[in-house]
Amino acid sequence: MFIFNLDDFHDIHEKRRPDATFLSTVKHFASCIAKKVECHPVSAMNEQVSIHNPNNIEAHKIQHYLINKYKGTFDISYQSRKNEWITKDLQIFNSFDNDDLLTMHVYNDAIKGKHEERSMKDVRIIGLQERSLHSLEDYIEAASMITDIPELSEYLLQNVIPVVADFLGQLFIRKAITLLNNQGETNTNIPKIMQNFVPLLGPLHVSLNSREQTLLVHYIFFEKMFHYVFGNSKVLAKKPKPWRINLLLELAIKGWKKISKIIMHKFGNSKDVEYRMALDLLDNIIPATLDIYAILFRSGKFEEYLKTLFRIWTFALRWKRKNYNKIILAFISDYIYWKENQHPFANVLENHLVNFNEYYVENFHSRLHANINVNQNAESIINQAFVIGKFKYIYHIYIIQTLRK
């Protein structure tokens, strides 16, 4: 099976002084890469069950699971739930070192303490197009990097291709699929084989956005902690960089582990608002946002990952976090549909969870940023992208040969 990443890439090198024609020299690209997974392809139709839910997202099914299967899951904090998992011999929480956890959002496979999933082995560049990704038409054109490969087009007629993308990628790919299902072939702008695309939630972006939102919502708390640790002369940005957010969250959770028993013994079940807020932040929100991708997803523990993802959704709903209070439910609804209808894609997702990751495209973007400069035009940047991928036309040969096997 091939898992695809479809994402936008921005040339961060720009000339600061605008001229009479352009306000900015930033170049925008649509990038597509593929990751090979050692499992059999999955048919789009399995015993008359389509990979796509004909009812799209079913709210009543999510409610049923929330009330029946997950009843009691959110009655206690994530840290308490995590302790239950640890007592059941779930030793994954000790398998990642601090260096690795603190560099979670450093998209580079050469950092110290890297794990196997950071490797770009079996990852191939499919294409890079100079275009923005802000509309349905943009994504249809970008998808042509996949659909225009002849052998892959034949493969797509029967089998699904998962596309791990951010919110916009999922939104517009879902729109294209819905239009195809509702209008058939009358909408000639959308290739029919896009019907077998499966847009999936990118766990890396869930982690990044939930961590950032945690700090922004509780900015006053983290600002005081920042000044206490680093001094009053230092300034905490209103929107800190990911590595600094990771550091502050790790400092908070490590400090809380040292004093949590004393604090909870002293205050017990006090209903004081400030105490309950601090307890929820330190014992529930921070550990959940730190573990959702860094430990649970990367360990392949699907059941624990799904429960924690549901918990992250409750945070997004509480914070009125645009997009992420919806897209997580779309993923959960799809999984429930596949599981209830015994579609084999549910088993593939459970058994190969770590491969459904957008880290590979972020790693590729990081490499490309490091190897281009402000004077390069779009064609030169595209050529440089394939140089990084080792060979310019290797992606066609690689996919064709593998499919023929």
The 8 nearest C-alpha neighbors of each residue, nearest first, counted from 0:
[[1, 40, 36, 38, 39, 35, 2, 37],
 [0, 2, 35, 34, 36, 33, 3, 160],
 [3, 1, 34, 161, 33, 162, 160, 35],
 [4, 2, 33, 162, 32, 161, 163, 34],
 [3, 5, 163, 32, 31, 162, 164, 357],
 [6, 4, 31, 164, 30, 3, 162, 163],
 [7, 5, 30, 29, 4, 164, 31, 8],
 [6, 8, 29, 28, 30, 132, 9, 131],
 [9, 7, 28, 27, 29, 30, 6, 10],
 [10, 8, 27, 11, 26, 28, 25, 7],
 [9, 11, 26, 12, 25, 27, 8, 368],
 [10, 12, 9, 13, 25, 368, 26, 373],
 [13, 11, 373, 10, 372, 25, 14, 371],
 [14, 12, 24, 25, 373, 15, 11, 23],
 [15, 13, 16, 24, 373, 12, 23, 17],
 [14, 16, 13, 17, 23, 24, 22, 12],
 [15, 17, 14, 18, 22, 23, 13, 24],
 [18, 16, 22, 21, 23, 15, 19, 14],
 [17, 19, 20, 21, 16, 22, 23, 24],
 [18, 20, 21, 17, 22, 16, 23, 24],
 [21, 19, 18, 22, 17, 23, 24, 16],
 [22, 20, 23, 18, 17, 19, 24, 16],
 [21, 23, 17, 18, 20, 24, 19, 16],
 [22, 24, 21, 25, 17, 13, 14, 15],
 [23, 25, 13, 14, 26, 21, 22, 17],
 [26, 24, 13, 10, 23, 11, 27, 9],
 [25, 27, 10, 9, 24, 28, 377, 129],
 [28, 26, 9, 131, 130, 129, 8, 10],
 [29, 27, 129, 130, 8, 128, 7, 131],
 [28, 30, 7, 128, 127, 130, 6, 8],
 [31, 29, 127, 6, 5, 126, 7, 28],
 [30, 32, 5, 126, 125, 4, 127, 124],
 [31, 33, 124, 125, 4, 123, 3, 360],
 [34, 32, 3, 123, 122, 2, 1, 4],
 [33, 35, 122, 2, 1, 121, 3, 36],
 [36, 34, 1, 121, 0, 2, 33, 37],
 [37, 35, 0, 38, 1, 34, 354, 2],
 [36, 38, 35, 0, 39, 351, 1, 40],
 [39, 37, 36, 0, 40, 347, 351, 35],
 [38, 40, 0, 41, 37, 36, 347, 42],
 [41, 39, 0, 158, 38, 42, 159, 1],
 [42, 40, 158, 159, 43, 39, 344, 343],
 [43, 41, 158, 44, 157, 159, 45, 40],
 [42, 44, 158, 50, 159, 49, 157, 195],
 [45, 43, 49, 42, 48, 47, 50, 46],
 [44, 46, 48, 47, 42, 342, 43, 49],
 [47, 45, 48, 44, 49, 342, 341, 340],
 [46, 48, 45, 44, 49, 43, 50, 342],
 [49, 47, 45, 44, 46, 50, 342, 340],
 [50, 48, 44, 51, 43, 47, 45, 52],
 [49, 51, 43, 44, 48, 52, 342, 337],
 [52, 50, 49, 53, 55, 333, 197, 43],
 [51, 53, 55, 54, 336, 50, 49, 333],
 [54, 52, 55, 51, 49, 180, 56, 177],
 [55, 53, 52, 56, 57, 51, 336, 58],
 [54, 56, 52, 53, 57, 51, 177, 333],
 [57, 55, 332, 329, 54, 58, 333, 52],
 [58, 56, 60, 59, 332, 55, 54, 61],
 [57, 59, 61, 60, 62, 56, 332, 328],
 [58, 60, 62, 61, 57, 63, 64, 56],
 [61, 59, 63, 62, 58, 57, 64, 332],
 [60, 62, 58, 64, 63, 59, 65, 332],
 [61, 63, 59, 65, 60, 64, 66, 58],
 [64, 62, 60, 66, 61, 65, 67, 59],
 [65, 63, 68, 61, 67, 62, 66, 69],
 [64, 66, 69, 62, 63, 67, 68, 61],
 [67, 65, 70, 63, 64, 62, 69, 68],
 [66, 68, 64, 70, 65, 69, 63, 62],
 [69, 67, 64, 70, 65, 66, 63, 72],
 [70, 68, 65, 72, 67, 71, 66, 64],
 [71, 69, 66, 67, 72, 68, 65, 73],
 [70, 72, 74, 73, 69, 75, 66, 68],
 [73, 71, 69, 70, 74, 75, 306, 80],
 [72, 74, 75, 71, 76, 310, 70, 77],
 [75, 73, 71, 72, 76, 70, 77, 80],
 [74, 76, 73, 79, 77, 72, 80, 71],
 [77, 75, 283, 79, 78, 282, 80, 73],
 [76, 78, 283, 80, 79, 81, 287, 75],
 [77, 79, 81, 80, 76, 282, 283, 82],
 [80, 78, 82, 76, 81, 77, 75, 83],
 [81, 79, 77, 83, 82, 78, 76, 84],
 [80, 82, 78, 84, 83, 79, 77, 85],
 [83, 81, 85, 79, 80, 84, 78, 86],
 [84, 82, 80, 86, 81, 85, 79, 87],
 [85, 83, 81, 87, 82, 86, 89, 80],
 [84, 86, 89, 82, 87, 88, 83, 90],
 [87, 85, 83, 88, 84, 82, 89, 90],
 [86, 88, 84, 85, 89, 83, 90, 82],
 [89, 87, 86, 85, 90, 84, 91, 83],
 [88, 90, 85, 84, 87, 91, 86, 92],
 [91, 89, 92, 88, 93, 85, 94, 84],
 [90, 92, 94, 93, 89, 298, 294, 95],
 [93, 91, 90, 94, 294, 95, 89, 85],
 [92, 94, 91, 95, 90, 96, 89, 294],
 [93, 95, 91, 92, 96, 90, 294, 298],
 [96, 94, 93, 99, 97, 92, 100, 294],
 [95, 97, 99, 98, 100, 94, 112, 93],
 [98, 96, 100, 99, 101, 95, 102, 112],
 [99, 97, 101, 100, 96, 112, 102, 111],
 [98, 100, 112, 102, 97, 96, 101, 103],
 [99, 101, 97, 103, 102, 98, 293, 96],
 [100, 102, 98, 99, 103, 245, 97, 246],
 [103, 101, 105, 99, 100, 104, 98, 242],
 [104, 102, 100, 101, 105, 99, 293, 106],
 [103, 105, 102, 106, 241, 242, 207, 101],
 [104, 106, 102, 103, 107, 242, 110, 241],
 [107, 105, 362, 104, 361, 365, 108, 358],
 [106, 108, 362, 109, 105, 110, 365, 366],
 [107, 109, 117, 110, 118, 113, 106, 362],
 [110, 108, 107, 111, 113, 117, 112, 118],
 [111, 109, 108, 113, 107, 112, 102, 105],
 [110, 112, 113, 109, 98, 99, 108, 102],
 [111, 113, 99, 98, 110, 114, 96, 97],
 [114, 112, 111, 110, 99, 117, 108, 115],
 [115, 113, 116, 117, 112, 118, 99, 108],
 [114, 116, 117, 118, 113, 119, 108, 120],
 [115, 117, 118, 114, 353, 297, 119, 354],
 [118, 116, 115, 108, 114, 113, 119, 358],
 [117, 119, 116, 120, 115, 108, 114, 113],
 [120, 118, 122, 121, 117, 359, 108, 116],
 [119, 121, 122, 118, 34, 123, 117, 35],
 [122, 120, 35, 34, 119, 123, 33, 36],
 [123, 121, 34, 119, 120, 33, 35, 32],
 [124, 122, 33, 32, 394, 125, 121, 34],
 [123, 125, 32, 126, 388, 394, 31, 33],
 [126, 124, 32, 31, 394, 123, 33, 144],
 [125, 127, 31, 124, 30, 144, 128, 32],
 [126, 128, 30, 29, 381, 28, 31, 129],
 [129, 127, 29, 28, 130, 30, 126, 141],
 [128, 130, 28, 27, 29, 377, 127, 131],
 [131, 129, 28, 27, 29, 128, 132, 137],
 [130, 132, 27, 28, 133, 29, 137, 7],
 [133, 131, 137, 134, 7, 138, 130, 29],
 [132, 134, 131, 137, 135, 167, 138, 136],
 [135, 133, 137, 136, 132, 138, 171, 131],
 [134, 136, 171, 138, 137, 139, 175, 133],
 [135, 137, 139, 134, 138, 140, 188, 133],
 [138, 136, 134, 140, 132, 135, 139, 141],
 [139, 137, 141, 135, 140, 136, 142, 132],
 [138, 140, 136, 142, 141, 137, 135, 189],
 [141, 139, 137, 143, 138, 142, 136, 144],
 [142, 140, 138, 143, 139, 144, 137, 29],
 [143, 141, 139, 144, 140, 145, 138, 146],
 [142, 144, 146, 145, 141, 147, 140, 139],
 [145, 143, 142, 147, 141, 146, 126, 125],
 [146, 144, 143, 142, 147, 148, 151, 125],
 [145, 147, 143, 152, 148, 144, 142, 151],
 [148, 146, 143, 145, 144, 149, 152, 151],
 [147, 149, 151, 146, 150, 145, 152, 144],
 [150, 148, 152, 151, 147, 153, 146, 399],
 [151, 149, 153, 152, 148, 399, 154, 402],
 [150, 152, 154, 148, 153, 149, 155, 146],
 [153, 151, 155, 149, 154, 150, 146, 148],
 [154, 152, 150, 156, 151, 155, 149, 157],
 [153, 155, 151, 152, 156, 158, 157, 150],
 [156, 154, 158, 152, 157, 153, 192, 151],
 [155, 157, 153, 154, 192, 158, 152, 195],
 [158, 156, 155, 42, 43, 154, 159, 153],
 [159, 157, 42, 155, 43, 41, 154, 156],
 [160, 158, 195, 43, 196, 41, 42, 155],
 [159, 161, 196, 197, 2, 162, 1, 195],
 [162, 160, 197, 2, 196, 198, 3, 159],
 [161, 163, 3, 198, 4, 197, 199, 164],
 [164, 162, 199, 4, 201, 198, 200, 357],
 [165, 163, 168, 201, 5, 169, 4, 162],
 [164, 166, 168, 167, 201, 169, 200, 204],
 [165, 167, 169, 168, 170, 164, 322, 326],
 [168, 166, 170, 169, 165, 171, 133, 164],
 [169, 167, 164, 165, 166, 170, 171, 172],
 [168, 170, 198, 166, 172, 167, 171, 173],
 [169, 171, 167, 173, 168, 172, 166, 174],
 [170, 172, 174, 135, 173, 168, 169, 167],
 [173, 171, 175, 169, 174, 170, 168, 176],
 [174, 172, 176, 170, 171, 175, 169, 177],
 [173, 175, 171, 177, 172, 176, 178, 170],
 [174, 176, 172, 178, 173, 177, 171, 179],
 [175, 177, 173, 179, 194, 178, 174, 180],
 [178, 176, 174, 180, 179, 175, 173, 181],
 [179, 177, 181, 175, 176, 180, 182, 174],
 [180, 178, 183, 176, 182, 177, 181, 175],
 [179, 181, 177, 178, 183, 182, 176, 194],
 [182, 180, 178, 179, 183, 177, 176, 184],
 [183, 181, 179, 178, 185, 180, 184, 186],
 [184, 182, 179, 180, 185, 181, 186, 178],
 [183, 185, 186, 187, 182, 179, 191, 189],
 [186, 184, 183, 187, 182, 179, 188, 189],
 [185, 187, 184, 188, 189, 182, 183, 179],
 [188, 186, 189, 185, 184, 190, 191, 183],
 [187, 189, 186, 190, 139, 136, 185, 184],
 [188, 190, 187, 191, 186, 139, 175, 193],
 [191, 189, 192, 193, 188, 187, 146, 139],
 [192, 190, 193, 194, 189, 184, 179, 183],
 [191, 193, 194, 190, 156, 155, 195, 152],
 [194, 192, 196, 195, 191, 190, 176, 189],
 [193, 195, 192, 176, 196, 191, 179, 180],
 [196, 194, 159, 193, 192, 43, 197, 155],
 [195, 197, 160, 193, 194, 159, 161, 198],
 [196, 198, 161, 162, 160, 199, 195, 159],
 [199, 197, 162, 169, 163, 161, 196, 172],
 [200, 198, 163, 162, 197, 164, 201, 169],
 [199, 201, 163, 202, 330, 164, 165, 198],
 [200, 202, 203, 163, 164, 204, 357, 356],
 [203, 201, 205, 204, 292, 200, 206, 356],
 [204, 202, 206, 205, 201, 207, 292, 357],
 [203, 205, 207, 206, 202, 201, 208, 165],
 [206, 204, 202, 208, 203, 207, 209, 201],
 [205, 207, 203, 204, 209, 208, 292, 210],
 [208, 206, 204, 210, 205, 209, 203, 211],
 [207, 209, 211, 205, 210, 206, 204, 212],
 [208, 210, 212, 206, 211, 207, 205, 288],
 [211, 209, 213, 207, 208, 212, 288, 206],
 [210, 212, 208, 214, 213, 209, 207, 215],
 [211, 213, 215, 209, 214, 210, 216, 208],
 [214, 212, 210, 211, 216, 215, 209, 217],
 [213, 215, 217, 218, 211, 212, 216, 210],
 [214, 216, 218, 212, 217, 213, 211, 238],
 [215, 217, 213, 214, 218, 212, 318, 219],
 [218, 216, 214, 215, 220, 219, 213, 221],
 [217, 219, 215, 221, 214, 220, 216, 222],
 [220, 218, 222, 221, 217, 223, 216, 215],
 [221, 219, 223, 218, 222, 217, 224, 214],
 [222, 220, 224, 218, 223, 219, 225, 217],
 [221, 223, 225, 219, 224, 220, 218, 226],
 [224, 222, 226, 225, 221, 220, 227, 219],
 [223, 225, 221, 227, 222, 226, 228, 220],
 [224, 226, 222, 228, 223, 227, 229, 221],
 [227, 225, 230, 231, 229, 223, 228, 224],
 [226, 228, 224, 225, 230, 229, 223, 231],
 [229, 227, 225, 226, 230, 224, 223, 231],
 [230, 228, 226, 225, 227, 233, 231, 232],
 [229, 231, 226, 232, 227, 233, 228, 225],
 [232, 230, 226, 233, 229, 227, 234, 225],
 [231, 233, 230, 234, 226, 229, 235, 227],
 [232, 234, 231, 230, 229, 235, 226, 225],
 [233, 235, 236, 232, 231, 226, 225, 222],
 [234, 236, 222, 237, 233, 239, 225, 226],
 [237, 235, 239, 238, 234, 240, 222, 233],
 [236, 238, 239, 235, 215, 218, 234, 222],
 [237, 239, 236, 240, 215, 211, 235, 214],
 [240, 238, 236, 237, 243, 244, 241, 235],
 [239, 241, 243, 242, 244, 238, 236, 211],
 [242, 240, 244, 243, 245, 239, 104, 211],
 [241, 243, 245, 244, 240, 246, 102, 104],
 [244, 242, 246, 245, 241, 240, 239, 247],
 [243, 245, 241, 247, 246, 242, 248, 239],
 [246, 244, 242, 248, 243, 247, 101, 249],
 [245, 247, 243, 249, 244, 248, 250, 242],
 [248, 246, 250, 244, 249, 245, 251, 243],
 [247, 249, 251, 245, 250, 246, 244, 252],
 [248, 250, 246, 252, 251, 247, 253, 245],
 [251, 249, 247, 253, 248, 252, 254, 246],
 [252, 250, 248, 254, 249, 253, 255, 247],
 [251, 253, 255, 249, 254, 250, 248, 256],
 [254, 252, 250, 256, 255, 251, 249, 257],
 [253, 255, 251, 257, 252, 256, 250, 258],
 [254, 256, 252, 258, 259, 257, 253, 251],
 [257, 255, 253, 259, 254, 258, 252, 260],
 [256, 258, 255, 254, 259, 253, 260, 261],
 [257, 259, 255, 261, 256, 260, 262, 254],
 [260, 258, 262, 255, 256, 261, 263, 257],
 [261, 259, 263, 262, 258, 264, 257, 256],
 [260, 262, 264, 258, 259, 263, 265, 257],
 [263, 261, 265, 259, 264, 260, 266, 258],
 [262, 264, 267, 266, 260, 265, 261, 259],
 [265, 263, 261, 267, 262, 266, 260, 259],
 [264, 266, 262, 263, 267, 261, 260, 269],
 [267, 265, 263, 269, 264, 262, 268, 274],
 [268, 266, 263, 264, 269, 265, 262, 270],
 [269, 267, 270, 266, 263, 275, 271, 264],
 [268, 270, 271, 267, 266, 274, 275, 272],
 [271, 269, 272, 268, 275, 274, 273, 267],
 [270, 272, 274, 269, 273, 275, 276, 268],
 [273, 271, 275, 274, 276, 270, 277, 269],
 [274, 272, 276, 275, 271, 277, 278, 270],
 [273, 275, 277, 271, 276, 272, 278, 270],
 [274, 276, 278, 272, 277, 273, 279, 271],
 [277, 275, 273, 279, 274, 278, 272, 280],
 [278, 276, 280, 274, 279, 275, 281, 273],
 [279, 277, 275, 281, 280, 276, 282, 274],
 [278, 280, 283, 276, 277, 282, 281, 275],
 [281, 279, 284, 277, 278, 283, 282, 285],
 [282, 280, 278, 285, 279, 283, 277, 252],
 [283, 281, 279, 78, 278, 280, 76, 284],
 [282, 284, 77, 76, 279, 280, 281, 285],
 [283, 285, 280, 287, 286, 288, 279, 281],
 [284, 286, 288, 287, 281, 283, 280, 289],
 [287, 285, 289, 288, 284, 283, 290, 78],
 [288, 286, 290, 284, 289, 285, 291, 77],
 [287, 289, 285, 286, 291, 290, 210, 209],
 [288, 290, 286, 287, 291, 285, 293, 292],
 [291, 289, 294, 293, 287, 292, 288, 295],
 [292, 290, 295, 288, 287, 289, 293, 296],
 [293, 291, 296, 294, 290, 295, 206, 202],
 [292, 294, 290, 291, 297, 100, 295, 289],
 [293, 295, 290, 297, 292, 296, 298, 291],
 [296, 294, 298, 304, 291, 300, 297, 292],
 [297, 295, 292, 299, 298, 294, 304, 353],
 [296, 298, 353, 294, 299, 295, 293, 292],
 [299, 297, 295, 296, 300, 294, 91, 353],
 [298, 300, 296, 352, 297, 353, 301, 295],
 [301, 299, 298, 295, 303, 302, 304, 296],
 [300, 302, 304, 303, 299, 349, 305, 352],
 [301, 303, 305, 304, 300, 306, 349, 307],
 [302, 304, 306, 305, 301, 300, 307, 295],
 [303, 305, 301, 307, 295, 302, 306, 296],
 [304, 306, 308, 302, 307, 303, 301, 309],
 [307, 305, 309, 303, 308, 304, 302, 310],
 [306, 308, 310, 304, 309, 305, 303, 311],
 [309, 307, 305, 311, 310, 306, 304, 312],
 [308, 310, 312, 306, 307, 311, 305, 313],
 [309, 311, 307, 313, 312, 308, 306, 314],
 [312, 310, 308, 314, 313, 309, 307, 315],
 [311, 313, 315, 309, 310, 314, 324, 316],
 [312, 314, 316, 310, 311, 315, 317, 309],
 [313, 315, 317, 311, 312, 316, 318, 310],
 [316, 314, 320, 312, 324, 318, 317, 313],
 [317, 315, 319, 313, 324, 314, 318, 312],
 [318, 316, 314, 315, 319, 313, 320, 312],
 [317, 319, 315, 320, 316, 314, 216, 212],
 [320, 318, 316, 317, 315, 321, 324, 314],
 [319, 321, 315, 318, 324, 323, 316, 322],
 [320, 322, 323, 319, 324, 325, 315, 316],
 [323, 321, 325, 324, 326, 320, 166, 327],
 [324, 322, 325, 326, 321, 320, 315, 327],
 [323, 325, 315, 316, 322, 320, 312, 321],
 [326, 324, 323, 322, 328, 327, 329, 321],
 [325, 327, 329, 323, 328, 322, 324, 330],
 [328, 326, 330, 329, 325, 323, 312, 331],
 [327, 329, 331, 326, 330, 325, 332, 324],
 [328, 330, 326, 332, 327, 331, 56, 333],
 [329, 331, 333, 327, 328, 332, 200, 334],
 [332, 330, 328, 334, 333, 329, 335, 327],
 [331, 333, 329, 335, 330, 334, 56, 328],
 [334, 332, 336, 330, 331, 335, 329, 337],
 [333, 335, 337, 331, 336, 332, 338, 330],
 [334, 336, 338, 332, 333, 337, 339, 331],
 [335, 337, 333, 339, 334, 338, 340, 332],
 [338, 336, 342, 334, 340, 345, 335, 339],
 [339, 337, 341, 335, 340, 336, 345, 334],
 [338, 340, 336, 341, 337, 335, 342, 334],
 [339, 341, 337, 338, 342, 336, 48, 335],
 [342, 340, 338, 339, 337, 343, 345, 336],
 [341, 343, 337, 344, 340, 345, 45, 338],
 [344, 342, 345, 346, 341, 347, 41, 337],
 [343, 345, 347, 346, 342, 348, 41, 337],
 [346, 344, 348, 343, 337, 347, 338, 342],
 [347, 345, 349, 348, 343, 344, 350, 342],
 [348, 346, 344, 350, 349, 345, 351, 343],
 [347, 349, 345, 352, 346, 351, 350, 344],
 [348, 350, 346, 347, 352, 301, 351, 345],
 [349, 351, 347, 348, 352, 346, 299, 301],
 [352, 350, 348, 353, 347, 349, 354, 299],
 [351, 353, 348, 299, 354, 349, 355, 350],
 [354, 352, 297, 299, 355, 351, 296, 356],
 [353, 355, 356, 352, 351, 36, 2, 34],
 [356, 354, 353, 352, 163, 2, 357, 201],
 [355, 357, 354, 358, 201, 353, 163, 202],
 [358, 356, 359, 360, 201, 163, 4, 203],
 [357, 359, 361, 356, 360, 362, 203, 106],
 [360, 358, 362, 357, 361, 363, 119, 356],
 [359, 361, 363, 362, 358, 357, 364, 4],
 [362, 360, 364, 358, 363, 359, 106, 365],
 [361, 363, 106, 365, 359, 360, 364, 107],
 [362, 364, 360, 366, 361, 365, 367, 359],
 [365, 363, 361, 367, 366, 362, 368, 360],
 [364, 366, 362, 368, 363, 367, 106, 361],
 [367, 365, 363, 369, 364, 368, 362, 370],
 [366, 368, 364, 370, 369, 365, 384, 363],
 [369, 367, 365, 366, 370, 371, 364, 10],
 [368, 370, 366, 367, 371, 365, 372, 364],
 [371, 369, 367, 368, 366, 372, 383, 387],
 [372, 370, 368, 369, 367, 380, 375, 373],
 [373, 371, 374, 375, 12, 370, 368, 369],
 [372, 374, 12, 13, 375, 14, 371, 10],
 [375, 373, 372, 376, 371, 12, 13, 14],
 [376, 374, 373, 379, 372, 380, 377, 371],
 [375, 377, 379, 378, 380, 374, 373, 26],
 [376, 378, 380, 379, 381, 375, 129, 26],
 [379, 377, 381, 380, 376, 382, 375, 129],
 [378, 380, 382, 376, 381, 377, 375, 383],
 [381, 379, 383, 377, 382, 378, 384, 376],
 [380, 382, 384, 378, 383, 379, 127, 377],
 [383, 381, 379, 385, 384, 380, 378, 386],
 [382, 384, 386, 380, 381, 385, 379, 387],
 [383, 385, 381, 387, 382, 386, 367, 380],
 [386, 384, 388, 391, 387, 382, 383, 390],
 [385, 387, 383, 389, 388, 384, 390, 382],
 [388, 386, 384, 389, 385, 383, 367, 366],
 [387, 389, 385, 386, 390, 124, 384, 123],
 [390, 388, 386, 387, 385, 391, 393, 384],
 [391, 389, 393, 392, 388, 386, 385, 387],
 [390, 392, 385, 393, 386, 389, 388, 382],
 [393, 391, 394, 390, 395, 396, 385, 397],
 [392, 394, 396, 390, 395, 391, 397, 123],
 [393, 395, 397, 392, 396, 125, 123, 398],
 [396, 394, 397, 398, 393, 392, 399, 148],
 [395, 397, 399, 393, 394, 398, 400, 392],
 [396, 398, 394, 395, 400, 399, 393, 401],
 [399, 397, 401, 395, 400, 396, 402, 394],
 [398, 400, 396, 402, 401, 397, 395, 150],
 [401, 399, 403, 402, 397, 398, 396, 404],
 [402, 400, 398, 404, 403, 399, 397, 396],
 [401, 403, 399, 404, 400, 398, 150, 154],
 [402, 404, 400, 401, 399, 398, 150, 154],
 [403, 401, 402, 400, 399, 398, 397, 39]]
